Amino acid sequence: MFKHYFEQMEGVSIYPVFSLLIFFLFFVGLGIYVFFLDKKTEKHMENLPLED
């Protein structure tokens, strides 16, 4: 049903590329954030599930 509507729209092929780019950049940014995370903060977050 939706395929018919998307076939009528011009430029709809850019949406999957845009979505993939956002997905990729989010996880690259998250990886960079975790890589440069302060060790003190890392230890604090590591022990959070064990604390009351």
PDB file of N, CA, C, O and CB in Angstrom:
ATOM      1  N   MET A   1       0.823  -1.185   0.000  1.00  0.00           N
ATOM      2  CA  MET A   1       0.000   0.000   0.000  1.00  0.00           C
ATOM      3  C   MET A   1       0.876   1.262   0.000  1.00  0.00           C
ATOM      4  O   MET A   1       0.681   2.154  -0.826  1.00  0.00           O
ATOM      5  CB  MET A   1      -0.941  -0.009   1.210  1.00  0.00           C
ATOM      6  N   PHE A   2       1.834   1.333   0.921  1.00  0.00           N
ATOM      7  CA  PHE A   2       2.685   2.509   0.998  1.00  0.00           C
ATOM      8  C   PHE A   2       3.660   2.580  -0.172  1.00  0.00           C
ATOM      9  O   PHE A   2       4.120   3.658  -0.550  1.00  0.00           O
ATOM     10  CB  PHE A   2       3.446   2.516   2.307  1.00  0.00           C
ATOM     11  N   LYS A   3       3.967   1.420  -0.735  1.00  0.00           N
ATOM     12  CA  LYS A   3       4.897   1.397  -1.864  1.00  0.00           C
ATOM     13  C   LYS A   3       4.360   2.247  -3.015  1.00  0.00           C
ATOM     14  O   LYS A   3       5.122   2.942  -3.687  1.00  0.00           O
ATOM     15  CB  LYS A   3       5.140  -0.054  -2.337  1.00  0.00           C
ATOM     16  N   HIS A   4       3.061   2.191  -3.238  1.00  0.00           N
ATOM     17  CA  HIS A   4       2.445   2.983  -4.305  1.00  0.00           C
ATOM     18  C   HIS A   4       2.626   4.482  -4.048  1.00  0.00           C
ATOM     19  O   HIS A   4       2.935   5.240  -4.967  1.00  0.00           O
ATOM     20  CB  HIS A   4       0.946   2.644  -4.428  1.00  0.00           C
ATOM     21  N   TYR A   5       2.435   4.901  -2.802  1.00  0.00           N
ATOM     22  CA  TYR A   5       2.591   6.318  -2.471  1.00  0.00           C
ATOM     23  C   TYR A   5       4.041   6.771  -2.617  1.00  0.00           C
ATOM     24  O   TYR A   5       4.307   7.872  -3.098  1.00  0.00           O
ATOM     25  CB  TYR A   5       2.104   6.586  -1.048  1.00  0.00           C
ATOM     26  N   PHE A   6       4.974   5.920  -2.202  1.00  0.00           N
ATOM     27  CA  PHE A   6       6.386   6.291  -2.295  1.00  0.00           C
ATOM     28  C   PHE A   6       6.875   6.329  -3.736  1.00  0.00           C
ATOM     29  O   PHE A   6       7.785   7.090  -4.065  1.00  0.00           O
ATOM     30  CB  PHE A   6       7.234   5.322  -1.495  1.00  0.00           C
ATOM     31  N   GLU A   7       6.275   5.513  -4.597  1.00  0.00           N
ATOM     32  CA  GLU A   7       6.662   5.544  -6.004  1.00  0.00           C
ATOM     33  C   GLU A   7       6.244   6.852  -6.666  1.00  0.00           C
ATOM     34  O   GLU A   7       6.873   7.280  -7.633  1.00  0.00           O
ATOM     35  CB  GLU A   7       6.048   4.363  -6.748  1.00  0.00           C
ATOM     36  N   GLN A   8       5.207   7.481  -6.167  1.00  0.00           N
ATOM     37  CA  GLN A   8       4.712   8.728  -6.737  1.00  0.00           C
ATOM     38  C   GLN A   8       5.535   9.933  -6.297  1.00  0.00           C
ATOM     39  O   GLN A   8       5.508  10.974  -6.955  1.00  0.00           O
ATOM     40  CB  GLN A   8       3.266   8.930  -6.353  1.00  0.00           C
ATOM     41  N   MET A   9       6.263   9.804  -5.195  1.00  0.00           N
ATOM     42  CA  MET A   9       7.047  10.937  -4.676  1.00  0.00           C
ATOM     43  C   MET A   9       8.387  11.030  -5.389  1.00  0.00           C
ATOM     44  O   MET A   9       9.033  10.015  -5.651  1.00  0.00           O
ATOM     45  CB  MET A   9       7.266  10.799  -3.154  1.00  0.00           C
ATOM     46  N   GLU A  10       8.795  12.236  -5.696  1.00  0.00           N
ATOM     47  CA  GLU A  10      10.113  12.435  -6.300  1.00  0.00           C
ATOM     48  C   GLU A  10      11.145  12.656  -5.199  1.00  0.00           C
ATOM     49  O   GLU A  10      10.850  13.304  -4.195  1.00  0.00           O
ATOM     50  CB  GLU A  10      10.098  13.637  -7.287  1.00  0.00           C
ATOM     51  N   GLY A  11      12.327  12.133  -5.376  1.00  0.00           N
ATOM     52  CA  GLY A  11      13.403  12.328  -4.420  1.00  0.00           C
ATOM     53  C   GLY A  11      13.285  11.475  -3.165  1.00  0.00           C
ATOM     54  O   GLY A  11      13.963  11.737  -2.171  1.00  0.00           O
ATOM     55  N   VAL A  12      12.429  10.454  -3.201  1.00  0.00           N
ATOM     56  CA  VAL A  12      12.238   9.627  -2.011  1.00  0.00           C
ATOM     57  C   VAL A  12      13.440   8.706  -1.778  1.00  0.00           C
ATOM     58  O   VAL A  12      13.594   8.164  -0.683  1.00  0.00           O
ATOM     59  CB  VAL A  12      10.952   8.795  -2.143  1.00  0.00           C
ATOM     60  N   SER A  13      14.270   8.527  -2.766  1.00  0.00           N
ATOM     61  CA  SER A  13      15.426   7.637  -2.612  1.00  0.00           C
ATOM     62  C   SER A  13      16.484   8.222  -1.681  1.00  0.00           C
ATOM     63  O   SER A  13      17.386   7.498  -1.258  1.00  0.00           O
ATOM     64  CB  SER A  13      16.046   7.348  -3.971  1.00  0.00           C
ATOM     65  N   ILE A  14      16.401   9.496  -1.353  1.00  0.00           N
ATOM     66  CA  ILE A  14      17.381  10.120  -0.471  1.00  0.00           C
ATOM     67  C   ILE A  14      17.123   9.759   0.986  1.00  0.00           C
ATOM     68  O   ILE A  14      18.054   9.798   1.791  1.00  0.00           O
ATOM     69  CB  ILE A  14      17.363  11.635  -0.645  1.00  0.00           C
ATOM     70  N   TYR A  15      15.881   9.406   1.357  1.00  0.00           N
ATOM     71  CA  TYR A  15      15.547   9.121   2.748  1.00  0.00           C
ATOM     72  C   TYR A  15      16.301   7.918   3.321  1.00  0.00           C
ATOM     73  O   TYR A  15      16.790   8.010   4.447  1.00  0.00           O
ATOM     74  CB  TYR A  15      14.069   8.886   2.868  1.00  0.00           C
ATOM     75  N   PRO A  16      16.421   6.797   2.607  1.00  0.00           N
ATOM     76  CA  PRO A  16      17.215   5.693   3.172  1.00  0.00           C
ATOM     77  C   PRO A  16      18.690   6.050   3.357  1.00  0.00           C
ATOM     78  O   PRO A  16      19.312   5.627   4.331  1.00  0.00           O
ATOM     79  CB  PRO A  16      17.104   4.473   2.279  1.00  0.00           C
ATOM     80  N   VAL A  17      19.239   6.810   2.444  1.00  0.00           N
ATOM     81  CA  VAL A  17      20.641   7.223   2.553  1.00  0.00           C
ATOM     82  C   VAL A  17      20.807   8.149   3.755  1.00  0.00           C
ATOM     83  O   VAL A  17      21.769   8.021   4.513  1.00  0.00           O
ATOM     84  CB  VAL A  17      21.118   7.928   1.249  1.00  0.00           C
ATOM     85  N   PHE A  18      19.880   9.071   3.927  1.00  0.00           N
ATOM     86  CA  PHE A  18      19.919  10.005   5.044  1.00  0.00           C
ATOM     87  C   PHE A  18      19.781   9.260   6.370  1.00  0.00           C
ATOM     88  O   PHE A  18      20.485   9.572   7.330  1.00  0.00           O
ATOM     89  CB  PHE A  18      18.809  11.059   4.903  1.00  0.00           C
ATOM     90  N   SER A  19      18.891   8.288   6.430  1.00  0.00           N
ATOM     91  CA  SER A  19      18.693   7.499   7.647  1.00  0.00           C
ATOM     92  C   SER A  19      19.942   6.690   7.987  1.00  0.00           C
ATOM     93  O   SER A  19      20.341   6.622   9.149  1.00  0.00           O
ATOM     94  CB  SER A  19      17.488   6.563   7.488  1.00  0.00           C
ATOM     95  N   LEU A  20      20.556   6.082   6.983  1.00  0.00           N
ATOM     96  CA  LEU A  20      21.780   5.317   7.213  1.00  0.00           C
ATOM     97  C   LEU A  20      22.904   6.222   7.690  1.00  0.00           C
ATOM     98  O   LEU A  20      23.686   5.832   8.557  1.00  0.00           O
ATOM     99  CB  LEU A  20      22.201   4.582   5.938  1.00  0.00           C
ATOM    100  N   LEU A  21      22.993   7.410   7.144  1.00  0.00           N
ATOM    101  CA  LEU A  21      24.026   8.356   7.551  1.00  0.00           C
ATOM    102  C   LEU A  21      23.841   8.775   9.004  1.00  0.00           C
ATOM    103  O   LEU A  21      24.815   8.838   9.754  1.00  0.00           O
ATOM    104  CB  LEU A  21      24.011   9.585   6.642  1.00  0.00           C
ATOM    105  N   ILE A  22      22.613   9.061   9.412  1.00  0.00           N
ATOM    106  CA  ILE A  22      22.345   9.421  10.806  1.00  0.00           C
ATOM    107  C   ILE A  22      22.688   8.258  11.723  1.00  0.00           C
ATOM    108  O   ILE A  22      23.327   8.450  12.758  1.00  0.00           O
ATOM    109  CB  ILE A  22      20.870   9.833  10.993  1.00  0.00           C
ATOM    110  N   PHE A  23      22.266   7.047  11.351  1.00  0.00           N
ATOM    111  CA  PHE A  23      22.548   5.845  12.141  1.00  0.00           C
ATOM    112  C   PHE A  23      24.047   5.648  12.306  1.00  0.00           C
ATOM    113  O   PHE A  23      24.518   5.394  13.415  1.00  0.00           O
ATOM    114  CB  PHE A  23      21.922   4.606  11.482  1.00  0.00           C
ATOM    115  N   PHE A  24      24.804   5.761  11.216  1.00  0.00           N
ATOM    116  CA  PHE A  24      26.248   5.559  11.235  1.00  0.00           C
ATOM    117  C   PHE A  24      26.943   6.634  12.071  1.00  0.00           C
ATOM    118  O   PHE A  24      27.810   6.316  12.885  1.00  0.00           O
ATOM    119  CB  PHE A  24      26.802   5.559   9.809  1.00  0.00           C
ATOM    120  N   LEU A  25      26.577   7.890  11.879  1.00  0.00           N
ATOM    121  CA  LEU A  25      27.216   8.974  12.618  1.00  0.00           C
ATOM    122  C   LEU A  25      26.919   8.901  14.109  1.00  0.00           C
ATOM    123  O   LEU A  25      27.773   9.245  14.926  1.00  0.00           O
ATOM    124  CB  LEU A  25      26.766  10.312  12.072  1.00  0.00           C
ATOM    125  N   PHE A  26      25.718   8.457  14.474  1.00  0.00           N
ATOM    126  CA  PHE A  26      25.375   8.306  15.883  1.00  0.00           C
ATOM    127  C   PHE A  26      26.292   7.289  16.559  1.00  0.00           C
ATOM    128  O   PHE A  26      26.824   7.557  17.636  1.00  0.00           O
ATOM    129  CB  PHE A  26      23.907   7.882  16.035  1.00  0.00           C
ATOM    130  N   PHE A  27      26.483   6.127  15.939  1.00  0.00           N
ATOM    131  CA  PHE A  27      27.303   5.105  16.559  1.00  0.00           C
ATOM    132  C   PHE A  27      28.793   5.421  16.501  1.00  0.00           C
ATOM    133  O   PHE A  27      29.537   5.013  17.392  1.00  0.00           O
ATOM    134  CB  PHE A  27      27.044   3.789  15.904  1.00  0.00           C
ATOM    135  N   VAL A  28      29.236   6.122  15.498  1.00  0.00           N
ATOM    136  CA  VAL A  28      30.632   6.571  15.464  1.00  0.00           C
ATOM    137  C   VAL A  28      30.857   7.594  16.580  1.00  0.00           C
ATOM    138  O   VAL A  28      31.866   7.537  17.283  1.00  0.00           O
ATOM    139  CB  VAL A  28      30.992   7.186  14.069  1.00  0.00           C
ATOM    140  N   GLY A  29      29.924   8.521  16.742  1.00  0.00           N
ATOM    141  CA  GLY A  29      30.029   9.509  17.820  1.00  0.00           C
ATOM    142  C   GLY A  29      29.993   8.866  19.183  1.00  0.00           C
ATOM    143  O   GLY A  29      30.733   9.267  20.081  1.00  0.00           O
ATOM    144  N   LEU A  30      29.138   7.868  19.350  1.00  0.00           N
ATOM    145  CA  LEU A  30      29.059   7.154  20.620  1.00  0.00           C
ATOM    146  C   LEU A  30      30.360   6.400  20.905  1.00  0.00           C
ATOM    147  O   LEU A  30      30.825   6.368  22.045  1.00  0.00           O
ATOM    148  CB  LEU A  30      27.873   6.180  20.610  1.00  0.00           C
ATOM    149  N   GLY A  31      30.937   5.804  19.884  1.00  0.00           N
ATOM    150  CA  GLY A  31      32.212   5.111  20.056  1.00  0.00           C
ATOM    151  C   GLY A  31      33.331   6.063  20.435  1.00  0.00           C
ATOM    152  O   GLY A  31      34.160   5.739  21.286  1.00  0.00           O
ATOM    153  N   ILE A  32      33.364   7.227  19.816  1.00  0.00           N
ATOM    154  CA  ILE A  32      34.384   8.232  20.148  1.00  0.00           C
ATOM    155  C   ILE A  32      34.191   8.727  21.578  1.00  0.00           C
ATOM    156  O   ILE A  32      35.164   8.915  22.308  1.00  0.00           O
ATOM    157  CB  ILE A  32      34.327   9.423  19.157  1.00  0.00           C
ATOM    158  N   TYR A  33      32.935   8.937  21.981  1.00  0.00           N
ATOM    159  CA  TYR A  33      32.643   9.377  23.349  1.00  0.00           C
ATOM    160  C   TYR A  33      33.135   8.355  24.370  1.00  0.00           C
ATOM    161  O   TYR A  33      33.757   8.721  25.367  1.00  0.00           O
ATOM    162  CB  TYR A  33      31.135   9.613  23.527  1.00  0.00           C
ATOM    163  N   VAL A  34      32.862   7.094  24.126  1.00  0.00           N
ATOM    164  CA  VAL A  34      33.275   6.039  25.060  1.00  0.00           C
ATOM    165  C   VAL A  34      34.798   5.892  25.070  1.00  0.00           C
ATOM    166  O   VAL A  34      35.389   5.642  26.120  1.00  0.00           O
ATOM    167  CB  VAL A  34      32.612   4.691  24.685  1.00  0.00           C
ATOM    168  N   PHE A  35      35.429   6.043  23.919  1.00  0.00           N
ATOM    169  CA  PHE A  35      36.872   5.890  23.839  1.00  0.00           C
ATOM    170  C   PHE A  35      37.599   6.978  24.640  1.00  0.00           C
ATOM    171  O   PHE A  35      38.622   6.704  25.267  1.00  0.00           O
ATOM    172  CB  PHE A  35      37.319   5.922  22.382  1.00  0.00           C
ATOM    173  N   PHE A  36      37.080   8.198  24.621  1.00  0.00           N
ATOM    174  CA  PHE A  36      37.727   9.310  25.313  1.00  0.00           C
ATOM    175  C   PHE A  36      37.124   9.595  26.685  1.00  0.00           C
ATOM    176  O   PHE A  36      37.394  10.645  27.269  1.00  0.00           O
ATOM    177  CB  PHE A  36      37.644  10.549  24.465  1.00  0.00           C
ATOM    178  N   LEU A  37      36.321   8.686  27.204  1.00  0.00           N
ATOM    179  CA  LEU A  37      35.680   8.865  28.500  1.00  0.00           C
ATOM    180  C   LEU A  37      36.718   8.841  29.613  1.00  0.00           C
ATOM    181  O   LEU A  37      37.661   8.052  29.573  1.00  0.00           O
ATOM    182  CB  LEU A  37      34.621   7.779  28.733  1.00  0.00           C
ATOM    183  N   ASP A  38      36.544   9.699  30.599  1.00  0.00           N
ATOM    184  CA  ASP A  38      37.438   9.772  31.748  1.00  0.00           C
ATOM    185  C   ASP A  38      37.363   8.462  32.534  1.00  0.00           C
ATOM    186  O   ASP A  38      36.277   7.908  32.707  1.00  0.00           O
ATOM    187  CB  ASP A  38      37.077  10.981  32.656  1.00  0.00           C
ATOM    188  N   LYS A  39      38.485   7.974  33.001  1.00  0.00           N
ATOM    189  CA  LYS A  39      38.535   6.688  33.713  1.00  0.00           C
ATOM    190  C   LYS A  39      37.745   6.725  35.021  1.00  0.00           C
ATOM    191  O   LYS A  39      37.155   5.721  35.419  1.00  0.00           O
ATOM    192  CB  LYS A  39      39.985   6.304  34.001  1.00  0.00           C
ATOM    193  N   LYS A  40      37.733   7.876  35.687  1.00  0.00           N
ATOM    194  CA  LYS A  40      36.978   7.995  36.934  1.00  0.00           C
ATOM    195  C   LYS A  40      35.474   7.845  36.660  1.00  0.00           C
ATOM    196  O   LYS A  40      34.764   7.161  37.398  1.00  0.00           O
ATOM    197  CB  LYS A  40      37.272   9.358  37.621  1.00  0.00           C
ATOM    198  N   THR A  41      35.009   8.484  35.605  1.00  0.00           N
ATOM    199  CA  THR A  41      33.602   8.380  35.218  1.00  0.00           C
ATOM    200  C   THR A  41      33.276   6.958  34.779  1.00  0.00           C
ATOM    201  O   THR A  41      32.193   6.447  35.065  1.00  0.00           O
ATOM    202  CB  THR A  41      33.272   9.376  34.090  1.00  0.00           C
ATOM    203  N   GLU A  42      34.210   6.325  34.089  1.00  0.00           N
ATOM    204  CA  GLU A  42      34.012   4.946  33.637  1.00  0.00           C
ATOM    205  C   GLU A  42      33.850   4.005  34.827  1.00  0.00           C
ATOM    206  O   GLU A  42      32.968   3.147  34.825  1.00  0.00           O
ATOM    207  CB  GLU A  42      35.190   4.492  32.757  1.00  0.00           C
ATOM    208  N   LYS A  43      34.690   4.161  35.834  1.00  0.00           N
ATOM    209  CA  LYS A  43      34.592   3.318  37.031  1.00  0.00           C
ATOM    210  C   LYS A  43      33.284   3.567  37.776  1.00  0.00           C
ATOM    211  O   LYS A  43      32.663   2.632  38.282  1.00  0.00           O
ATOM    212  CB  LYS A  43      35.781   3.576  37.965  1.00  0.00           C
ATOM    213  N   HIS A  44      32.870   4.830  37.839  1.00  0.00           N
ATOM    214  CA  HIS A  44      31.611   5.165  38.512  1.00  0.00           C
ATOM    215  C   HIS A  44      30.427   4.493  37.804  1.00  0.00           C
ATOM    216  O   HIS A  44      29.575   3.893  38.459  1.00  0.00           O
ATOM    217  CB  HIS A  44      31.410   6.702  38.554  1.00  0.00           C
ATOM    218  N   MET A  45      30.371   4.590  36.491  1.00  0.00           N
ATOM    219  CA  MET A  45      29.271   4.002  35.741  1.00  0.00           C
ATOM    220  C   MET A  45      29.349   2.478  35.748  1.00  0.00           C
ATOM    221  O   MET A  45      28.321   1.807  35.661  1.00  0.00           O
ATOM    222  CB  MET A  45      29.271   4.523  34.307  1.00  0.00           C
ATOM    223  N   GLU A  46      30.547   1.932  35.849  1.00  0.00           N
ATOM    224  CA  GLU A  46      30.742   0.486  35.885  1.00  0.00           C
ATOM    225  C   GLU A  46      30.127  -0.107  37.143  1.00  0.00           C
ATOM    226  O   GLU A  46      29.586  -1.212  37.109  1.00  0.00           O
ATOM    227  CB  GLU A  46      32.233   0.140  35.810  1.00  0.00           C
ATOM    228  N   ASN A  47      30.206   0.628  38.265  1.00  0.00           N
ATOM    229  CA  ASN A  47      29.728   0.110  39.548  1.00  0.00           C
ATOM    230  C   ASN A  47      28.280   0.468  39.857  1.00  0.00           C
ATOM    231  O   ASN A  47      27.754   0.030  40.880  1.00  0.00           O
ATOM    232  CB  ASN A  47      30.601   0.619  40.646  1.00  0.00           C
ATOM    233  N   LEU A  48      27.624   1.243  39.015  1.00  0.00           N
ATOM    234  CA  LEU A  48      26.241   1.659  39.287  1.00  0.00           C
ATOM    235  C   LEU A  48      25.268   0.478  39.464  1.00  0.00           C
ATOM    236  O   LEU A  48      24.435   0.541  40.367  1.00  0.00           O
ATOM    237  CB  LEU A  48      25.752   2.545  38.157  1.00  0.00           C
ATOM    238  N   PRO A  49      25.326  -0.577  38.668  1.00  0.00           N
ATOM    239  CA  PRO A  49      24.358  -1.672  38.878  1.00  0.00           C
ATOM    240  C   PRO A  49      24.569  -2.414  40.209  1.00  0.00           C
ATOM    241  O   PRO A  49      23.650  -3.073  40.694  1.00  0.00           O
ATOM    242  CB  PRO A  49      24.452  -2.669  37.724  1.00  0.00           C
ATOM    243  N   LEU A  50      25.755  -2.313  40.795  1.00  0.00           N
ATOM    244  CA  LEU A  50      26.051  -3.053  42.017  1.00  0.00           C
ATOM    245  C   LEU A  50      25.700  -2.267  43.272  1.00  0.00           C
ATOM    246  O   LEU A  50      25.635  -2.835  44.362  1.00  0.00           O
ATOM    247  CB  LEU A  50      27.510  -3.431  42.048  1.00  0.00           C
ATOM    248  N   GLU A  51      25.471  -0.954  43.124  1.00  0.00           N
ATOM    249  CA  GLU A  51      25.179  -0.115  44.296  1.00  0.00           C
ATOM    250  C   GLU A  51      23.702  -0.191  44.651  1.00  0.00           C
ATOM    251  O   GLU A  51      22.864  -0.495  43.802  1.00  0.00           O
ATOM    252  CB  GLU A  51      25.586   1.350  44.034  1.00  0.00           C
ATOM    253  N   ASP A  52      23.390   0.087  45.913  1.00  0.00           N
ATOM    254  CA  ASP A  52      21.977   0.105  46.342  1.00  0.00           C
ATOM    255  C   ASP A  52      21.326   1.417  46.048  1.00  0.00           C
ATOM    256  O   ASP A  52      20.145   1.601  46.343  1.00  0.00           O
ATOM    257  CB  ASP A  52      21.858  -0.188  47.820  1.00  0.00           C
TER     258      ASP A  52
END
